[in-house]
Amino acid sequence: MAGISTKGIYGVVATFYIYKHQEHGTIKSVSIAKEMDLPQNYLEQILLILKNANILKSLRGAKGGYMLAKDANTITVLDIIEALDGSICDFETGDRECGLIDFWDEKRGEIREKFNIPITSLDKYCNKPYSNFVYMI
């Protein structure tokens, strides 16, 4: 387990932003990048991966942009992170006999459970306007 990458963090942020603004229809990646202070080109790559994972869908054209591919209550933070980073809890013991397999399995389950929450549950963490978010990595 290497942790959660910048890509995973930005993916959660972008998906949450789309969820919060879905009543306006599709959201352009330029708007997300500008409002959330994310690098535009990197964000485009992330959104494409999330689209391919059926978390987001996109429309082309003047009124195009991104939207959620399914109900926000069915999209979990874990889904987003694993679409972008792979499993956050997989590890290899190789050919070695690891006497701590039960420990690692238990902790893997606990970590996955913490992130297996719908993006709608992130509402409770939003107590400041988007423009005041600061990302520390």
Beta strands, then each sheet from edge to edge (+ up, - down):
strand 1: 56-59
strand 2: 65-68
sheet 1: 1+ 2-
end
